[in-house]
Amino acid sequence: MKSGSLSEILLNVRSYLGGRIVEGKVFIPCNRIQLEGLMNIQEAFSFKGGVIFCHPHPQFGGDMYNSVIATAVEAASQEGFSTLRFNFRGVGESGGSYSEGIGEMEDVEAAIDYLSSGLRDSNFPLILLGYSFGAWTGLPVAAKDERVKGMVAIAPPLRIYDFGFLNECKKKKLLIAGSEDPWCPASVLEEWYQHLEEPKSLAIIQGADHFFIFYTHLLTQPLREFLRNL
């Protein structure tokens, strides 16, 4: 399936309908494959920038329909941001196969390029949000890309992956984790957070674990506050 043109996307995508965000399916070119995505283009009067969303681990059921990602998409749209969530290679209708994080970083680059090309004005900020595995694959790309002005890491699995690439990053950062997360223990996150460069902010969701079951709604406030103050 070929990628939809911007005009086709704008015809099929509207910011809200009956209070709900409406996203149009898109296919993102990434080298020799295409990635399945859902894109929402905000109306001109409310547009503030764009957010790219990276889902959790593909080999453990992660995809762009994950409830944490869906909640974050809604929060970004409510704050006036266009959104693009996508499936990593080998997930859903995305081509290719799981690539140990290396190929997935290429997917992130392709998603940033795609959303950037679809926005009306390149001066508006891009934000990248990654959840779990999505934070590990997405944030290294975002940290190096000058178009990306801010980053959100939800439940970065600090006990599994090395996040040292963020230690000297001066871009605006929001870190969110649950107080009961075994892969991103609050104590470990708080210690690491103290050594990160400003600007930065931290939110610990009391009672939540790595999956935020029954707690996804508590992600909305810190996300909206972060986006509102960019």
N, C-alpha and C positions, 0 to 999 in steps of 0.2 A: 504494500500500500504506500502511495506517495504522501509526502508531507503536505499538509494543507497550507495554502497560501495565507498571508496575513489577512487579506480581504475576506477569505472564506472563514477564517477564525472569528473575525469581527462580526460577520453576519450570524454566526452560530453561537457566539458567546456573549452573554450579558452579565453585568455584575450581580444583580439581584432579581429575583422573581418571587413575589409573595414572601419576602423576607429571607429567602434562601439563596445561597450562592449557586450560580449555574456555571459549570465548566464544560468546555468543548474538548473532545478527544483530538489529540495531535500526534504526529509521528516525527521524532527528532532524529535527523541524520547524525550518525556517529561512525565515522570511517566507513566500513563496509556493511554496517548493520543500521537498523532503525530502532529507536526506543519509544515505547508507548508512553504517552503522557496525558495529563488533563490540565488545561490552561484556562484561566479566567482573566480577561482584560477589563480593567476598571474603566468606567466612564471618565471622560476628560475632567469633569468638575470635581471629582473626588480623588483623582489619581495622585499617588505619592511616591511610587516606585514599584519594584518588583521583588518577589521572594521565590527562591528555588528551594524545594523540599526533597530531602534524601531519606529514604525509608530504611528500616532495620534489616538485619541480615537475611539475604535471600534464601539461604539454606535452612533457615528456621522459620519459614513462613512469612517473612517480611515482604510487604509490597506497598504500593502507593495508597492502598485503601485502608491501611492500618489506622486504628482509631486515634492514636496520638497525632499522626500526620493530618488526618481529617480535621481534628480539632484545631491544629495550628493553621491550616489553610483558612478555616473560617475566621479565626482571630485576625489573620493578616488582611483578609478581605474587608472585615469590619473596620479596619484602620485605613482603608483606602489603597491597599497595595494589590497590584496584579499578582497572580500566583501561577506557578508551574510546578506540579508534582509529576514524577515519572517513575516508571519501573526500571530498575537496573537490568542489564543484559541477562537474558535467560529467564526473566520473570514476566508472567502474563504474556502479552503480545510483543514484548521486546525481543529482538533477535540476539543471537550469540548465546554464551553460556557463562556461568559463574567463573570469575577470573581472579580469585584470591585478593580482591581489593585493587589490584593494579588496573585491570580493565575498567573497573567501576569508577576509578578516578577519571578515566577518559570519558565515561558517561556523564560525570558531573561537569566536565569542561564543555561537553556538547550541549548540556541543558542550559548552562550559563549563556553560551553563545546564542542559543535559540531564543531565550527570553529577552536577552539584550537586543536582538535584532527585531523583536516584535514590539518593543516599547516605542512610544511616540517621540521620546526625548531622551537622549543618552545621558543628559545631566541628572536625571533622577537616579537615586541610589538603588543598588541591588543588594539584597540580603540573602544569605544562605543559611538554611536551617537543616541540621542533621540530627536524626534520632538513633542512638546506639551505634551500630555499624555505619549508619549513614553519617554520623558525626565524624567517625574515623576516616571515611573516604571523602567526605565533602569538605570538611574544614581545611585540610592541607591545600586543596585547590583554591578555595576562597581566600585563604591567607595570602596567596601569591598574586591573585587577580585584582588589578587596580580598579576594575569596575565594581567589585564587591566591597561595600563600605561597612558591613556589619555581619556578625555571625552568631548563630544560636546553636548551642550543643545541648540536646536533651538526653539525659542518662548516658553520657560518654563512658564507655566501659573501660575505666582506667586500670582495672585489674587484668584486662586481656590485651589491650593495645597501648602503644606508646603515643602519648599526645604531646611530647616534648616540642613539637613544631610550633605550638602556640605560646611557648614560654616568653618569647620576645615580640610577639605580635601586638602592634599598637592599634589595631582596628577595634571598633566597639564590639564587645562580647557579652552575651548572656549565657549563663550556665544554669541548667535546671536539672534536679534529680530528686528522687524520692528518698525519704529518710530510712527506708527499709530495703534499699537496693543492694544486693550482694555483689554486683559487678561494678557498681559505682558507689561505694560506701560514702556516706555523707562526710565522715571524718577525713577520708582520703581526699575527697573533692575540695573540702574547705581548706585543707593544708596546701594543696596545689594552687587553689585560687589565690591564696595570699601572695604567691610569687609571680602571678601573671601581671602583665603591664596594664595600666589604665588605658582607655576607659573599659570598665567591666562591671558586671552585676551578677548576683547569685540568688537563686530561689530554691529553697528546699521544701518539697511538698510533704508535709507530715503524714505518715501512715502509708504512703505510696511505695510500691516496689518498682522493679525495673519496667514493668508493663503498664503501670498506672491504671490497673483495673479498678473501676469505680472512682477514679481520681482524675480522669482526663479533663473534666470541666475546670479543675483548679489550675490548669496550665494557661487558661485564657488570660487571666489578669496580668501575670508577669510578661507574657508575650505581647499583649496590647500596649502595656506601659513601655516596654522596650522599643517597639515600633513607633509609638507616638512621640518618643523623645529623641529620635534619630536626628 
